[in-house]
Amino acid sequence: MGKVILSGYIDIPESELEIVTTALEKHIELTRNETGCLIFEVTQSHELPTRFTVYEEFTDKTAFESHQIRVKASEWGRVTGNVKRTYSIEEQNV
């Protein structure tokens, strides 16, 4: 089993931008403290302020799946219910 990499972007409805960006700081902090999180970056686009690029690396599929479960049950999961997610997920074999 190898590393899991997620990359892509999220598009936030303009009417929800403030609440999502407010929740983002805590989401980043919690994710970076998760067991198995190697890299977690979320960056707002300068050209399109409602778009954020996302890049994540987890040590393995188990860590990545645990992250997904935590997110769905979190405040971040609640406030991003209307966010459009465009991701690719790659599993690297060691």
MARTOR-989275 format. One record per residue: residue in one letter; residue number from 0; y, z, x of N, C-alpha, C in turn. Coordinates in nm, 2 decimals, decimal comma, always signed. Layout:
N
@rest:a | nr:NUM | n_py:Y | n_pz:Z | n_px:X | ca_py:Y | ca_pz:Z | ca_px:X | c_py:Y | c_pz:Z | c_px:X
...
***
This chain:
94
@rest:m | nr:0 | n_py:-0,12 | n_pz:+0,00 | n_px:+0,08 | ca_py:+0,00 | ca_pz:+0,00 | ca_px:+0,00 | c_py:+0,12 | c_pz:+0,00 | c_px:+0,09
@rest:g | nr:1 | n_py:+0,23 | n_pz:-0,08 | n_px:+0,05 | ca_py:+0,34 | ca_pz:-0,09 | ca_px:+0,13 | c_py:+0,47 | c_pz:-0,06 | c_px:+0,06
@rest:k | nr:2 | n_py:+0,58 | n_pz:-0,08 | n_px:+0,13 | ca_py:+0,71 | ca_pz:-0,06 | ca_px:+0,08 | c_py:+0,74 | c_pz:-0,14 | c_px:-0,04
@rest:v | nr:3 | n_py:+0,82 | n_pz:-0,09 | n_px:-0,14 | ca_py:+0,87 | ca_pz:-0,16 | ca_px:-0,25 | c_py:+1,02 | c_pz:-0,18 | c_px:-0,24
@rest:i | nr:4 | n_py:+1,07 | n_pz:-0,30 | n_px:-0,26 | ca_py:+1,21 | ca_pz:-0,34 | ca_px:-0,25 | c_py:+1,25 | c_pz:-0,40 | c_px:-0,38
@rest:l | nr:5 | n_py:+1,36 | n_pz:-0,34 | n_px:-0,44 | ca_py:+1,42 | ca_pz:-0,40 | ca_px:-0,56 | c_py:+1,56 | c_pz:-0,45 | c_px:-0,52
@rest:s | nr:6 | n_py:+1,59 | n_pz:-0,57 | n_px:-0,56 | ca_py:+1,73 | ca_pz:-0,62 | ca_px:-0,53 | c_py:+1,77 | c_pz:-0,70 | c_px:-0,65
@rest:g | nr:7 | n_py:+1,90 | n_pz:-0,70 | n_px:-0,67 | ca_py:+1,96 | ca_pz:-0,78 | ca_px:-0,78 | c_py:+2,09 | c_pz:-0,72 | c_px:-0,82
@rest:y | nr:8 | n_py:+2,12 | n_pz:-0,72 | n_px:-0,95 | ca_py:+2,25 | ca_pz:-0,67 | ca_px:-1,00 | c_py:+2,24 | c_pz:-0,63 | c_px:-1,14
@rest:i | nr:9 | n_py:+2,34 | n_pz:-0,55 | n_px:-1,18 | ca_py:+2,35 | ca_pz:-0,51 | ca_px:-1,32 | c_py:+2,49 | c_pz:-0,55 | c_px:-1,37
@rest:d | nr:10 | n_py:+2,49 | n_pz:-0,59 | n_px:-1,50 | ca_py:+2,61 | ca_pz:-0,63 | ca_px:-1,57 | c_py:+2,64 | c_pz:-0,53 | c_px:-1,67
@rest:i | nr:11 | n_py:+2,76 | n_pz:-0,46 | n_px:-1,67 | ca_py:+2,79 | ca_pz:-0,36 | ca_px:-1,76 | c_py:+2,89 | c_pz:-0,41 | c_px:-1,86
@rest:p | nr:12 | n_py:+2,87 | n_pz:-0,38 | n_px:-1,99 | ca_py:+2,97 | ca_pz:-0,42 | ca_px:-2,09 | c_py:+3,10 | c_pz:-0,36 | c_px:-2,05
@rest:e | nr:13 | n_py:+3,21 | n_pz:-0,43 | n_px:-2,06 | ca_py:+3,34 | ca_pz:-0,38 | ca_px:-2,02 | c_py:+3,38 | c_pz:-0,25 | c_px:-2,09
@rest:s | nr:14 | n_py:+3,34 | n_pz:-0,25 | n_px:-2,22 | ca_py:+3,37 | ca_pz:-0,13 | ca_px:-2,30 | c_py:+3,30 | c_pz:+0,00 | c_px:-2,25
@rest:e | nr:15 | n_py:+3,19 | n_pz:-0,02 | n_px:-2,17 | ca_py:+3,12 | ca_pz:+0,10 | ca_px:-2,12 | c_py:+3,13 | c_pz:+0,12 | c_px:-1,97
@rest:l | nr:16 | n_py:+3,22 | n_pz:+0,04 | n_px:-1,91 | ca_py:+3,24 | ca_pz:+0,05 | ca_px:-1,76 | c_py:+3,27 | c_pz:+0,19 | c_px:-1,72
@rest:e | nr:17 | n_py:+3,37 | n_pz:+0,25 | n_px:-1,78 | ca_py:+3,41 | ca_pz:+0,39 | ca_px:-1,74 | c_py:+3,30 | c_pz:+0,49 | c_px:-1,74
@rest:i | nr:18 | n_py:+3,23 | n_pz:+0,50 | n_px:-1,85 | ca_py:+3,12 | ca_pz:+0,60 | ca_px:-1,87 | c_py:+3,01 | c_pz:+0,57 | c_px:-1,77
@rest:v | nr:19 | n_py:+2,98 | n_pz:+0,44 | n_px:-1,74 | ca_py:+2,87 | ca_pz:+0,41 | ca_px:-1,65 | c_py:+2,91 | c_pz:+0,44 | c_px:-1,50
@rest:t | nr:20 | n_py:+3,03 | n_pz:+0,40 | n_px:-1,47 | ca_py:+3,08 | ca_pz:+0,43 | ca_px:-1,33 | c_py:+3,09 | c_pz:+0,58 | c_px:-1,31
@rest:t | nr:21 | n_py:+3,12 | n_pz:+0,65 | n_px:-1,41 | ca_py:+3,13 | ca_pz:+0,80 | ca_px:-1,40 | c_py:+2,99 | c_pz:+0,86 | c_px:-1,37
@rest:a | nr:22 | n_py:+2,89 | n_pz:+0,81 | n_px:-1,44 | ca_py:+2,75 | ca_pz:+0,86 | ca_px:-1,42 | c_py:+2,69 | c_pz:+0,81 | c_px:-1,29
@rest:l | nr:23 | n_py:+2,74 | n_pz:+0,70 | n_px:-1,23 | ca_py:+2,68 | ca_pz:+0,64 | ca_px:-1,12 | c_py:+2,67 | c_pz:+0,73 | c_px:-0,99
@rest:e | nr:24 | n_py:+2,78 | n_pz:+0,80 | n_px:-0,97 | ca_py:+2,78 | ca_pz:+0,89 | ca_px:-0,85 | c_py:+2,66 | c_pz:+0,99 | c_px:-0,85
@rest:k | nr:25 | n_py:+2,64 | n_pz:+1,05 | n_px:-0,96 | ca_py:+2,53 | ca_pz:+1,15 | ca_px:-0,97 | c_py:+2,39 | c_pz:+1,07 | c_px:-0,96
@rest:h | nr:26 | n_py:+2,38 | n_pz:+0,96 | n_px:-1,02 | ca_py:+2,26 | ca_pz:+0,88 | ca_px:-1,02 | c_py:+2,23 | c_pz:+0,84 | c_px:-0,87
@rest:i | nr:27 | n_py:+2,32 | n_pz:+0,80 | n_px:-0,80 | ca_py:+2,30 | ca_pz:+0,77 | ca_px:-0,66 | c_py:+2,26 | c_pz:+0,89 | c_px:-0,58
@rest:e | nr:28 | n_py:+2,32 | n_pz:+1,00 | n_px:-0,60 | ca_py:+2,29 | ca_pz:+1,13 | ca_px:-0,53 | c_py:+2,14 | c_pz:+1,17 | c_px:-0,56
@rest:l | nr:29 | n_py:+2,11 | n_pz:+1,17 | n_px:-0,69 | ca_py:+1,97 | ca_pz:+1,21 | ca_px:-0,73 | c_py:+1,87 | c_pz:+1,11 | c_px:-0,67
@rest:t | nr:30 | n_py:+1,89 | n_pz:+0,98 | n_px:-0,68 | ca_py:+1,80 | ca_pz:+0,89 | ca_px:-0,63 | c_py:+1,78 | c_pz:+0,90 | c_px:-0,48
@rest:r | nr:31 | n_py:+1,89 | n_pz:+0,91 | n_px:-0,40 | ca_py:+1,87 | ca_pz:+0,93 | ca_px:-0,26 | c_py:+1,80 | c_pz:+1,05 | c_px:-0,22
@rest:n | nr:32 | n_py:+1,79 | n_pz:+1,15 | n_px:-0,30 | ca_py:+1,72 | ca_pz:+1,27 | ca_px:-0,27 | c_py:+1,58 | c_pz:+1,27 | c_px:-0,32
@rest:e | nr:33 | n_py:+1,53 | n_pz:+1,16 | n_px:-0,38 | ca_py:+1,40 | ca_pz:+1,15 | ca_px:-0,43 | c_py:+1,30 | c_pz:+1,13 | c_px:-0,31
@rest:t | nr:34 | n_py:+1,18 | n_pz:+1,19 | n_px:-0,32 | ca_py:+1,08 | ca_pz:+1,17 | ca_px:-0,22 | c_py:+1,04 | c_pz:+1,02 | c_px:-0,22
@rest:g | nr:35 | n_py:+1,05 | n_pz:+0,96 | n_px:-0,10 | ca_py:+1,01 | ca_pz:+0,82 | ca_px:-0,09 | c_py:+1,12 | c_pz:+0,72 | c_px:-0,10
@rest:c | nr:36 | n_py:+1,24 | n_pz:+0,77 | n_px:-0,13 | ca_py:+1,36 | ca_pz:+0,68 | ca_px:-0,13 | c_py:+1,41 | c_pz:+0,65 | c_px:+0,02
@rest:l | nr:37 | n_py:+1,40 | n_pz:+0,53 | n_px:+0,06 | ca_py:+1,45 | ca_pz:+0,49 | ca_px:+0,19 | c_py:+1,60 | c_pz:+0,45 | c_px:+0,19
@rest:i | nr:38 | n_py:+1,63 | n_pz:+0,36 | n_px:+0,10 | ca_py:+1,76 | ca_pz:+0,31 | ca_px:+0,08 | c_py:+1,79 | c_pz:+0,29 | c_px:-0,07
@rest:f | nr:39 | n_py:+1,91 | n_pz:+0,33 | n_px:-0,10 | ca_py:+1,96 | ca_pz:+0,31 | ca_px:-0,24 | c_py:+2,11 | c_pz:+0,28 | c_px:-0,24
@rest:e | nr:40 | n_py:+2,14 | n_pz:+0,16 | n_px:-0,26 | ca_py:+2,28 | ca_pz:+0,11 | ca_px:-0,26 | c_py:+2,32 | c_pz:+0,04 | c_px:-0,39
@rest:v | nr:41 | n_py:+2,43 | n_pz:+0,08 | n_px:-0,45 | ca_py:+2,49 | ca_pz:+0,02 | ca_px:-0,56 | c_py:+2,64 | c_pz:-0,01 | c_px:-0,53
@rest:t | nr:42 | n_py:+2,68 | n_pz:-0,13 | n_px:-0,54 | ca_py:+2,81 | ca_pz:-0,17 | ca_px:-0,50 | c_py:+2,88 | c_pz:-0,26 | c_px:-0,60
@rest:q | nr:43 | n_py:+3,00 | n_pz:-0,22 | n_px:-0,64 | ca_py:+3,07 | ca_pz:-0,29 | ca_px:-0,74 | c_py:+3,13 | c_pz:-0,42 | c_px:-0,68
@rest:s | nr:44 | n_py:+3,12 | n_pz:-0,53 | n_px:-0,76 | ca_py:+3,18 | ca_pz:-0,66 | ca_px:-0,71 | c_py:+3,33 | c_pz:-0,66 | c_px:-0,72
@rest:h | nr:45 | n_py:+3,39 | n_pz:-0,72 | n_px:-0,62 | ca_py:+3,54 | ca_pz:-0,73 | ca_px:-0,63 | c_py:+3,58 | c_pz:-0,84 | c_px:-0,72
@rest:e | nr:46 | n_py:+3,50 | n_pz:-0,95 | n_px:-0,73 | ca_py:+3,53 | ca_pz:-1,06 | ca_px:-0,81 | c_py:+3,50 | c_pz:-1,04 | c_px:-0,96
@rest:l | nr:47 | n_py:+3,40 | n_pz:-0,96 | n_px:-0,99 | ca_py:+3,36 | ca_pz:-0,94 | ca_px:-1,12 | c_py:+3,33 | c_pz:-0,79 | c_px:-1,14
@rest:p | nr:48 | n_py:+3,43 | n_pz:-0,71 | n_px:-1,18 | ca_py:+3,42 | ca_pz:-0,56 | ca_px:-1,17 | c_py:+3,32 | c_pz:-0,50 | c_px:-1,26
@rest:t | nr:49 | n_py:+3,26 | n_pz:-0,58 | n_px:-1,36 | ca_py:+3,16 | ca_pz:-0,53 | ca_px:-1,44 | c_py:+3,02 | c_pz:-0,55 | c_px:-1,39
@rest:r | nr:50 | n_py:+3,01 | n_pz:-0,61 | n_px:-1,27 | ca_py:+2,88 | ca_pz:-0,64 | ca_px:-1,20 | c_py:+2,87 | c_pz:-0,55 | c_px:-1,08
@rest:f | nr:51 | n_py:+2,75 | n_pz:-0,49 | n_px:-1,06 | ca_py:+2,72 | ca_pz:-0,41 | ca_px:-0,95 | c_py:+2,59 | c_pz:-0,46 | c_px:-0,88
@rest:t | nr:52 | n_py:+2,60 | n_pz:-0,49 | n_px:-0,75 | ca_py:+2,47 | ca_pz:-0,53 | ca_px:-0,68 | c_py:+2,39 | c_pz:-0,40 | c_px:-0,65
@rest:v | nr:53 | n_py:+2,26 | n_pz:-0,42 | n_px:-0,66 | ca_py:+2,17 | ca_pz:-0,30 | ca_px:-0,64 | c_py:+2,07 | c_pz:-0,34 | c_px:-0,53
@rest:y | nr:54 | n_py:+2,04 | n_pz:-0,25 | n_px:-0,44 | ca_py:+1,94 | ca_pz:-0,27 | ca_px:-0,34 | c_py:+1,87 | c_pz:-0,14 | c_px:-0,32
@rest:e | nr:55 | n_py:+1,74 | n_pz:-0,14 | n_px:-0,34 | ca_py:+1,66 | ca_pz:-0,01 | ca_px:-0,32 | c_py:+1,54 | c_pz:-0,04 | c_px:-0,24
@rest:e | nr:56 | n_py:+1,50 | n_pz:+0,06 | n_px:-0,16 | ca_py:+1,37 | ca_pz:+0,05 | ca_px:-0,09 | c_py:+1,30 | c_pz:+0,19 | c_px:-0,10
@rest:f | nr:57 | n_py:+1,18 | n_pz:+0,18 | n_px:-0,14 | ca_py:+1,09 | ca_pz:+0,30 | ca_px:-0,15 | c_py:+0,97 | c_pz:+0,29 | c_px:-0,07
@rest:t | nr:58 | n_py:+0,92 | n_pz:+0,40 | n_px:-0,02 | ca_py:+0,81 | ca_pz:+0,40 | ca_px:+0,08 | c_py:+0,69 | c_pz:+0,33 | c_px:+0,02
@rest:d | nr:59 | n_py:+0,66 | n_pz:+0,34 | n_px:-0,11 | ca_py:+0,54 | ca_pz:+0,28 | ca_px:-0,17 | c_py:+0,56 | c_pz:+0,27 | c_px:-0,32
@rest:k | nr:60 | n_py:+0,46 | n_pz:+0,21 | n_px:-0,38 | ca_py:+0,47 | ca_pz:+0,19 | ca_px:-0,53 | c_py:+0,47 | c_pz:+0,32 | c_px:-0,61
@rest:t | nr:61 | n_py:+0,40 | n_pz:+0,42 | n_px:-0,56 | ca_py:+0,40 | ca_pz:+0,55 | ca_px:-0,63 | c_py:+0,54 | c_pz:+0,61 | c_px:-0,63
@rest:a | nr:62 | n_py:+0,61 | n_pz:+0,61 | n_px:-0,52 | ca_py:+0,75 | ca_pz:+0,66 | ca_px:-0,51 | c_py:+0,84 | c_pz:+0,58 | c_px:-0,60
@rest:f | nr:63 | n_py:+0,83 | n_pz:+0,45 | n_px:-0,60 | ca_py:+0,91 | ca_pz:+0,36 | ca_px:-0,69 | c_py:+0,88 | c_pz:+0,39 | c_px:-0,83
@rest:e | nr:64 | n_py:+0,76 | n_pz:+0,40 | n_px:-0,87 | ca_py:+0,73 | ca_pz:+0,43 | ca_px:-1,01 | c_py:+0,78 | c_pz:+0,57 | c_px:-1,06
@rest:s | nr:65 | n_py:+0,77 | n_pz:+0,67 | n_px:-0,97 | ca_py:+0,83 | ca_pz:+0,80 | ca_px:-1,00 | c_py:+0,98 | c_pz:+0,79 | c_px:-1,02
@rest:h | nr:66 | n_py:+1,04 | n_pz:+0,71 | n_px:-0,94 | ca_py:+1,19 | ca_pz:+0,69 | ca_px:-0,96 | c_py:+1,21 | c_pz:+0,63 | c_px:-1,10
@rest:q | nr:67 | n_py:+1,14 | n_pz:+0,53 | n_px:-1,13 | ca_py:+1,16 | ca_pz:+0,46 | ca_px:-1,26 | c_py:+1,14 | c_pz:+0,56 | c_px:-1,38
@rest:i | nr:68 | n_py:+1,04 | n_pz:+0,64 | n_px:-1,37 | ca_py:+1,02 | ca_pz:+0,74 | ca_px:-1,47 | c_py:+1,13 | c_pz:+0,84 | c_px:-1,48
@rest:r | nr:69 | n_py:+1,18 | n_pz:+0,89 | n_px:-1,37 | ca_py:+1,29 | ca_pz:+0,98 | ca_px:-1,37 | c_py:+1,42 | c_pz:+0,92 | c_px:-1,43
@rest:v | nr:70 | n_py:+1,44 | n_pz:+0,79 | n_px:-1,39 | ca_py:+1,56 | ca_pz:+0,72 | ca_px:-1,44 | c_py:+1,56 | c_pz:+0,71 | c_px:-1,59
@rest:k | nr:71 | n_py:+1,45 | n_pz:+0,67 | n_px:-1,64 | ca_py:+1,44 | ca_pz:+0,65 | ca_px:-1,79 | c_py:+1,47 | c_pz:+0,78 | c_px:-1,87
@rest:a | nr:72 | n_py:+1,44 | n_pz:+0,89 | n_px:-1,81 | ca_py:+1,46 | ca_pz:+1,02 | ca_px:-1,88 | c_py:+1,59 | c_pz:+1,09 | c_px:-1,84
@rest:s | nr:73 | n_py:+1,68 | n_pz:+1,02 | n_px:-1,76 | ca_py:+1,80 | ca_pz:+1,08 | ca_px:-1,71 | c_py:+1,92 | c_pz:+1,04 | c_px:-1,79
@rest:e | nr:74 | n_py:+2,03 | n_pz:+1,11 | n_px:-1,76 | ca_py:+2,17 | ca_pz:+1,07 | ca_px:-1,81 | c_py:+2,20 | c_pz:+0,93 | c_px:-1,78
@rest:w | nr:75 | n_py:+2,17 | n_pz:+0,88 | n_px:-1,66 | ca_py:+2,19 | ca_pz:+0,74 | ca_px:-1,62 | c_py:+2,11 | c_pz:+0,65 | c_px:-1,71
@rest:g | nr:76 | n_py:+1,99 | n_pz:+0,68 | n_px:-1,74 | ca_py:+1,91 | ca_pz:+0,60 | ca_px:-1,83 | c_py:+1,97 | c_pz:+0,59 | c_px:-1,97
@rest:r | nr:77 | n_py:+2,03 | n_pz:+0,70 | n_px:-2,01 | ca_py:+2,09 | ca_pz:+0,70 | ca_px:-2,15 | c_py:+2,22 | c_pz:+0,62 | c_px:-2,15
@rest:v | nr:78 | n_py:+2,31 | n_pz:+0,64 | n_px:-2,05 | ca_py:+2,44 | ca_pz:+0,57 | ca_px:-2,06 | c_py:+2,43 | c_pz:+0,42 | c_px:-2,02
@rest:t | nr:79 | n_py:+2,32 | n_pz:+0,38 | n_px:-1,96 | ca_py:+2,30 | ca_pz:+0,24 | ca_px:-1,92 | c_py:+2,21 | c_pz:+0,16 | c_px:-2,02
@rest:g | nr:80 | n_py:+2,19 | n_pz:+0,21 | n_px:-2,14 | ca_py:+2,10 | ca_pz:+0,14 | ca_px:-2,23 | c_py:+2,14 | c_pz:+0,00 | c_px:-2,26
@rest:n | nr:81 | n_py:+2,27 | n_pz:-0,03 | n_px:-2,26 | ca_py:+2,32 | ca_pz:-0,16 | ca_px:-2,29 | c_py:+2,35 | c_pz:-0,25 | c_px:-2,17
@rest:v | nr:82 | n_py:+2,31 | n_pz:-0,20 | n_px:-2,05 | ca_py:+2,34 | ca_pz:-0,27 | ca_px:-1,93 | c_py:+2,23 | c_pz:-0,38 | c_px:-1,91
@rest:k | nr:83 | n_py:+2,28 | n_pz:-0,50 | n_px:-1,87 | ca_py:+2,19 | ca_pz:-0,61 | ca_px:-1,84 | c_py:+2,14 | c_pz:-0,60 | c_px:-1,69
@rest:r | nr:84 | n_py:+2,01 | n_pz:-0,60 | n_px:-1,67 | ca_py:+1,96 | ca_pz:-0,58 | ca_px:-1,54 | c_py:+1,89 | c_pz:-0,71 | c_px:-1,50
@rest:t | nr:85 | n_py:+1,93 | n_pz:-0,76 | n_px:-1,38 | ca_py:+1,87 | ca_pz:-0,88 | ca_px:-1,32 | c_py:+1,81 | c_pz:-0,84 | c_px:-1,18
@rest:y | nr:86 | n_py:+1,68 | n_pz:-0,82 | n_px:-1,17 | ca_py:+1,62 | ca_pz:-0,77 | ca_px:-1,05 | c_py:+1,51 | c_pz:-0,86 | c_px:-1,00
@rest:s | nr:87 | n_py:+1,48 | n_pz:-0,85 | n_px:-0,88 | ca_py:+1,35 | ca_pz:-0,89 | ca_px:-0,83 | c_py:+1,29 | c_pz:-0,77 | c_px:-0,75
@rest:i | nr:88 | n_py:+1,16 | n_pz:-0,76 | n_px:-0,77 | ca_py:+1,08 | ca_pz:-0,65 | ca_px:-0,71 | c_py:+0,98 | c_pz:-0,71 | c_px:-0,62
@rest:e | nr:89 | n_py:+0,97 | n_pz:-0,66 | n_px:-0,49 | ca_py:+0,88 | ca_pz:-0,71 | ca_px:-0,39 | c_py:+0,80 | c_pz:-0,59 | c_px:-0,33
@rest:e | nr:90 | n_py:+0,67 | n_pz:-0,61 | n_px:-0,33 | ca_py:+0,59 | ca_pz:-0,51 | ca_px:-0,26 | c_py:+0,55 | c_pz:-0,57 | c_px:-0,12
@rest:q | nr:91 | n_py:+0,58 | n_pz:-0,50 | n_px:-0,02 | ca_py:+0,54 | ca_pz:-0,54 | ca_px:+0,12 | c_py:+0,42 | c_pz:-0,47 | c_px:+0,16
@rest:n | nr:92 | n_py:+0,32 | n_pz:-0,55 | n_px:+0,20 | ca_py:+0,20 | ca_pz:-0,49 | ca_px:+0,26 | c_py:+0,22 | c_pz:-0,45 | c_px:+0,40
@rest:v | nr:93 | n_py:+0,16 | n_pz:-0,33 | n_px:+0,43 | ca_py:+0,18 | ca_pz:-0,28 | ca_px:+0,57 | c_py:+0,06 | c_pz:-0,33 | c_px:+0,65
***
